[in-house]
Amino acid sequence: MESYKNQWLVNKVDDATSKKLSLDLKISIELSKILVSRGITDFKSAEHYFRPREQHFHNPFLMKGMDISVLRLKSAIEENQNILIYGDYDVDGTCSVALMVRFLKKINASVQYYQPHRETEGYGVSLKSVRWSVKNKIDLVIALDCGIKDLLAAEALKKSNIDLIICDHHKPGEELPEAFTILNPKQEDCNYPFKELCGCGIGLKLIQAYVEKFNLQFNFNSLYQLAAVATAADVVPLKDENRLITYLGLKEINISPINPLKILFSNLKKEGSINIGDLIFKVAPRINAAGRLDTAILAADFLISDSKEAINILKEIEKNNEQRKNLDEQTTFQALEFLNNQPKKRFTNFVHSNKWHKGVVGIVASRIIEKHYKPTIVLTDDGDVLTGSARSVKDFDIY
């Protein structure tokens, strides 16, 4: 392990604000300064932080495109149109699919779901899925955790008279897809007050808007659980709505977990309360394993299932996870061996092998940074094309 000299840097905060907050909350000045450094500067923001409630969610209609998205979804349901829920193959995308499918089934919509195969289709809305949508007479596609850069697929869907609603949290490019509408708080002209939701979080906002617009009686407890798993796994900042989602989700998981999570934790013989570490290190790797080595649909089926069939699906997921762990360990060992033969005074970590599985290169890149804290690129062969994953260090934008 390379050694580095670290120095604690204490955030500078406004003394007057800290003193006032200390008096208002009747807490020490030291604790008050910590809160102020986290953006908690008055009684109201402190109440939101220490006593999070559903009422603290931002108005979903502040997000650009929300009004038209809700109306399009309403017309699709009223006209019994075929709706396709499309999600990425990682935890965020899979939880997004499960969240939206669960909701639409509850309100009796005609819904199907699709996730691309990592090996044959790759990330994003694939052209193969467009052909599948045409063949299956899909009228509306809701893409979650992907789509913001899928210009060709969006154009192909439009030419096929299939509307596309994109719910994505990734940074938009200079050119936006020709979608029916786009929900992404990172759009330059979107005034939504919180920009760091994951894809599943944006899907949740769409559902919140729909429920509010049409005054539905709907229990969000199961959806908070899925959104909490996605939020934890996607390593988005745990503040504002992300913190609220995680709090509400964990609360419900510990009170009344949805069937798949109940089965999973029972299988793990988990004792005591479930915390965010359990979501990150126990739930997320298993959900991810399906999309890394086979098809993420397996994990989506599991998260959607409220029957005993979920037990059999989990057995397949566990097999995938064991295989993933073995590949992860082998590839990490080989990659570190390659790096040991490279100059120690290098600026980056760069490794490649045509024998590595592309489903684990992202994990391996993260493992390498733990040992050698430098921008890291791990590549493998995908036919005539090199594919891989990159990870960076603080203050170095590899993008």
C-alpha positions in Angstrom: 0.0 0.0 0.0 1.5 3.4 -1.0 1.7 5.8 1.9 0.6 9.4 1.8 0.8 12.2 4.3 -2.7 13.3 5.1 -3.8 16.4 6.8 -7.2 17.2 8.3 -8.8 20.3 6.8 -11.5 21.9 8.9 -14.2 23.7 6.9 -14.4 27.4 7.6 -17.9 28.4 8.6 -19.6 31.7 9.5 -19.2 32.2 13.3 -22.4 34.3 13.6 -24.5 31.6 11.9 -22.9 28.9 14.0 -23.6 30.8 17.3 -27.2 31.5 16.3 -27.8 27.9 15.4 -26.2 26.8 18.6 -28.6 28.9 20.6 -31.7 28.0 18.5 -31.1 24.2 18.8 -29.5 24.3 22.3 -26.4 22.4 21.2 -22.7 23.0 21.6 -20.9 25.4 19.3 -18.7 22.5 18.0 -21.7 20.5 16.9 -23.3 23.7 15.5 -20.2 24.3 13.3 -20.3 20.8 11.9 -24.0 21.2 11.0 -23.3 24.6 9.3 -20.4 23.0 7.3 -23.0 20.6 6.0 -25.4 23.3 4.9 -27.7 23.2 7.9 -27.9 26.8 8.9 -31.2 27.4 10.5 -33.9 25.6 12.6 -35.9 24.5 9.6 -33.0 22.8 7.8 -32.0 21.2 11.1 -35.5 19.9 11.6 -35.4 18.3 8.1 -32.0 16.8 8.9 -32.9 15.3 12.3 -36.6 14.6 11.6 -36.9 13.6 8.0 -40.5 13.2 6.7 -42.3 12.6 3.4 -43.5 16.2 3.4 -39.9 17.3 3.0 -39.7 16.1 -0.6 -39.3 18.9 -3.2 -42.3 19.5 -5.5 -41.7 17.1 -8.4 -43.3 19.6 -10.9 -40.2 21.8 -10.4 -38.3 19.4 -12.7 -38.3 20.4 -16.3 -40.6 18.2 -18.4 -42.5 16.7 -15.5 -46.0 18.1 -16.5 -45.9 16.7 -20.0 -44.4 13.4 -18.8 -47.2 12.9 -16.4 -49.9 13.7 -19.0 -48.3 11.3 -21.6 -48.2 8.5 -19.0 -51.8 9.2 -18.1 -52.9 9.0 -21.7 -51.0 5.7 -22.2 -52.8 4.2 -19.3 -56.2 5.4 -20.2 -55.9 4.2 -23.8 -54.4 0.9 -22.6 -51.2 1.5 -24.7 -48.2 -0.8 -24.3 -45.6 0.7 -22.0 -42.0 -0.5 -21.9 -39.9 0.2 -18.9 -36.2 0.3 -20.0 -33.4 0.3 -17.4 -29.6 0.1 -17.3 -28.1 -3.2 -16.1 -26.6 -1.9 -12.8 -28.3 -1.7 -9.4 -29.7 1.8 -10.1 -31.2 0.7 -13.4 -32.5 -2.6 -12.1 -34.1 -1.0 -9.0 -35.6 1.7 -11.3 -37.2 -1.0 -13.5 -38.6 -2.8 -10.4 -39.9 0.5 -8.9 -41.7 1.6 -12.1 -43.1 -1.8 -12.9 -44.4 -2.2 -9.4 -46.2 1.1 -9.6 -47.7 0.6 -13.0 -48.9 -2.8 -12.2 -50.6 -1.4 -9.1 -52.6 1.0 -11.3 -53.4 -1.7 -13.9 -51.2 -0.4 -16.7 -50.1 -2.6 -19.6 -46.4 -2.8 -18.9 -43.4 -4.8 -20.0 -39.7 -4.3 -19.1 -36.4 -4.6 -20.8 -32.8 -4.3 -19.9 -29.9 -4.5 -22.4 -27.4 -7.3 -22.2 -23.9 -6.0 -21.2 -22.0 -8.2 -23.7 -24.2 -8.0 -26.8 -25.9 -4.5 -26.4 -23.8 -2.5 -24.0 -24.9 0.6 -22.1 -27.9 2.7 -22.9 -31.0 2.4 -25.1 -29.8 -0.1 -27.7 -31.0 -0.2 -31.4 -31.8 -3.9 -30.7 -34.3 -2.8 -28.1 -35.8 -0.4 -30.6 -36.4 -3.3 -33.0 -37.9 -5.3 -30.1 -40.2 -2.4 -29.3 -41.5 -2.2 -32.8 -42.0 -6.0 -33.0 -43.9 -6.0 -29.7 -46.0 -2.9 -30.6 -44.8 -0.7 -27.8 -46.3 2.8 -27.7 -44.3 4.4 -24.9 -40.8 3.8 -23.6 -39.7 5.1 -20.2 -35.9 4.9 -20.0 -34.4 5.0 -16.5 -30.8 5.6 -15.5 -29.9 5.9 -19.2 -30.9 7.6 -22.4 -29.5 11.1 -22.1 -26.8 10.4 -24.8 -28.7 7.8 -26.9 -29.3 10.0 -29.9 -29.6 7.2 -32.5 -32.0 5.1 -30.5 -34.2 8.1 -29.7 -34.3 9.0 -33.4 -35.1 5.4 -34.3 -38.0 5.3 -31.8 -39.3 8.6 -33.0 -39.3 7.3 -36.6 -41.2 4.3 -35.4 -43.9 6.5 -33.7 -42.9 5.3 -30.3 -42.7 8.0 -27.6 -39.7 8.1 -25.3 -39.6 9.6 -21.8 -36.0 9.7 -20.5 -35.4 9.7 -16.7 -31.6 10.0 -16.4 -29.2 11.6 -13.9 -26.1 11.5 -16.0 -24.5 14.7 -17.4 -26.2 15.7 -20.7 -24.0 16.1 -23.8 -24.1 19.2 -26.1 -26.8 17.6 -28.1 -29.9 16.1 -26.5 -31.9 13.1 -27.8 -35.1 13.7 -29.7 -37.3 12.3 -26.9 -40.9 13.1 -26.2 -39.6 14.6 -23.0 -36.5 14.4 -20.7 -36.4 14.4 -16.9 -32.9 15.2 -15.8 -32.2 17.8 -13.2 -28.7 18.3 -14.6 -30.1 19.9 -17.8 -28.9 23.5 -17.9 -32.4 25.0 -17.9 -33.9 22.8 -15.3 -34.7 24.6 -12.0 -35.1 21.6 -9.9 -33.4 22.4 -6.5 -31.5 19.1 -6.1 -29.3 17.9 -8.9 -27.8 14.7 -7.4 -30.7 12.1 -7.5 -29.8 8.7 -9.0 -31.9 7.3 -11.9 -34.2 5.5 -9.5 -34.7 8.7 -7.6 -35.9 10.5 -10.8 -38.3 7.6 -11.5 -39.6 8.1 -8.0 -40.2 11.8 -8.7 -42.2 10.9 -11.8 -44.4 8.6 -9.7 -44.8 11.2 -7.0 -45.9 13.7 -9.7 -48.4 11.3 -11.2 -49.9 10.4 -7.8 -50.2 14.1 -6.9 -51.6 15.2 -10.2 -54.4 12.7 -10.3 -55.0 12.5 -6.5 -54.3 8.8 -6.2 -54.3 7.0 -2.9 -50.9 5.2 -3.0 -48.6 3.7 -0.4 -45.0 4.5 -1.4 -43.4 2.2 1.3 -42.3 -0.5 -1.2 -40.9 2.1 -3.6 -38.8 3.9 -1.0 -37.1 0.6 -0.3 -36.1 0.1 -3.9 -35.0 3.7 -4.2 -32.9 3.4 -1.0 -31.0 0.4 -2.4 -30.4 2.3 -5.7 -29.3 5.5 -3.9 -26.9 3.6 -1.6 -25.4 1.5 -4.4 -24.9 4.4 -6.8 -22.8 6.3 -4.3 -24.6 9.6 -4.8 -24.2 12.3 -2.1 -26.3 11.3 0.9 -27.8 14.8 1.4 -31.1 16.5 0.6 -33.6 14.1 -1.1 -31.0 11.3 -1.3 -30.7 11.3 2.5 -34.5 11.4 2.8 -35.0 8.5 0.4 -32.4 6.4 2.2 -34.0 7.2 5.6 -37.5 6.3 4.5 -36.4 3.2 2.7 -34.3 1.8 5.6 -37.2 2.6 8.0 -39.6 0.5 5.8 -37.1 -2.3 5.2 -36.8 -2.7 9.0 -40.6 -2.5 9.6 -42.1 -4.3 6.6 -39.6 -5.3 3.9 -40.8 -6.2 0.4 -40.8 -9.9 -0.4 -37.5 -10.1 -2.2 -35.5 -8.2 0.5 -37.2 -10.2 3.2 -36.1 -13.4 1.4 -32.6 -12.1 0.8 -31.9 -11.1 4.4 -33.4 -14.3 5.7 -31.1 -16.3 3.4 -28.2 -14.3 4.8 -29.4 -15.0 8.3 -29.1 -11.3 9.0 -29.7 -10.4 12.6 -30.5 -7.0 14.0 -31.5 -3.9 12.1 -30.7 -3.3 8.5 -28.4 -0.3 7.8 -27.0 1.4 4.7 -23.9 -0.8 4.9 -26.1 -3.8 4.4 -27.6 -2.2 1.2 -24.2 -1.4 -0.2 -22.3 -4.6 0.7 -25.0 -7.3 0.8 -27.9 -6.3 -1.5 -26.1 -4.3 -4.2 -23.4 -6.9 -5.2 -26.1 -9.5 -5.7 -28.3 -7.3 -7.8 -25.2 -6.2 -9.8 -23.9 -9.8 -10.3 -26.8 -10.7 -12.6 -26.1 -7.8 -15.0 -22.4 -8.3 -14.9 -22.3 -11.9 -15.9 -25.7 -12.7 -17.5 -28.8 -10.6 -17.8 -30.0 -8.0 -15.3 -33.6 -9.1 -16.1 -33.0 -11.9 -13.6 -32.4 -9.4 -10.8 -35.4 -7.3 -12.0 -37.6 -10.4 -11.9 -36.4 -10.9 -8.3 -37.1 -7.4 -7.1 -40.6 -7.4 -8.7 -41.7 -10.8 -7.4 -44.0 -11.0 -4.5 -44.3 -14.8 -4.8 -42.3 -17.8 -3.6 -40.7 -17.9 -7.0 -38.3 -15.2 -5.7 -36.6 -17.9 -3.7 -35.6 -19.8 -6.8 -34.5 -16.6 -8.6 -32.3 -15.7 -5.6 -30.6 -19.1 -5.9 -29.6 -18.2 -9.5 -28.5 -14.8 -8.4 -26.3 -16.3 -5.6 -24.6 -18.5 -8.2 -23.9 -15.4 -10.4 -22.5 -13.6 -7.3 -20.2 -16.4 -6.4 -18.9 -16.5 -10.0 -18.6 -12.7 -10.0 -16.5 -12.8 -6.8 -14.1 -15.5 -8.2 -13.7 -13.5 -11.4 -13.2 -10.3 -9.4 -10.5 -11.9 -7.2 -8.6 -13.5 -10.1 -8.7 -10.4 -12.3 -7.7 -8.1 -9.5 -4.7 -10.3 -8.6 -3.6 -10.4 -12.3 -4.0 -6.6 -12.7 -2.0 -5.9 -9.6 0.8 -8.2 -10.7 0.9 -6.3 -14.0 1.2 -3.0 -12.1 4.0 -4.4 -9.9 6.1 -4.7 -13.0 5.5 -1.1 -14.0 7.6 1.9 -12.8 6.5 3.0 -9.3 6.8 6.7 -10.2 4.0 6.5 -12.8 1.2 9.0 -12.9 -1.6 6.5 -13.8 -2.6 2.9 -13.6 -3.2 1.3 -17.0 -3.7 -2.5 -17.5 -5.1 -4.7 -20.2 -5.8 -8.3 -20.9 -7.9 -10.1 -23.5 -8.7 -12.7 -21.0 -10.7 -10.6 -18.6 -14.5 -10.5 -18.4 -15.8 -7.0 -19.1 -18.4 -7.4 -16.4 -15.9 -7.1 -13.6 -13.4 -4.5 -15.0 -15.2 -1.7 -13.2 -14.9 -3.5 -9.8 -11.2 -4.2 -10.6 -10.5 -0.5 -11.4 -11.9 0.4 -8.0 -9.8 -2.3 -6.3 -6.6 -1.0 -8.0 -7.3 2.6 -6.7 -7.5 1.2 -3.2 -3.9 -0.1 -3.6 -2.5 2.6 -5.9 -4.2 5.9 -5.6 -3.9 7.1 -9.2 -6.3 7.6 -12.1 -7.0 4.0 -13.4 -8.0 2.5 -16.6 -8.7 -1.3 -17.0 -9.3 -2.6 -20.5 -10.3 -5.9 -22.1 -11.0 -7.1 -25.6 -14.5 -7.1 -27.1 -13.9 -8.5 -30.5 -12.0 -5.9 -32.5 -12.9 -3.2 -29.9 -11.3 -2.5 -26.6 -13.8 -2.0 -23.8 -13.2 -1.2 -20.2 -13.7 1.0 -17.2 -12.0 4.1 -15.8 -11.8 5.4 -12.2 -10.3 8.6 -11.0 -9.1 10.3 -7.8 -10.2 13.4 -6.1 -9.9 16.7 -8.1 -8.9 14.9 -11.3 -11.7 14.8 -13.9 -11.1 11.8 -16.1 -14.2 12.5 -18.0 
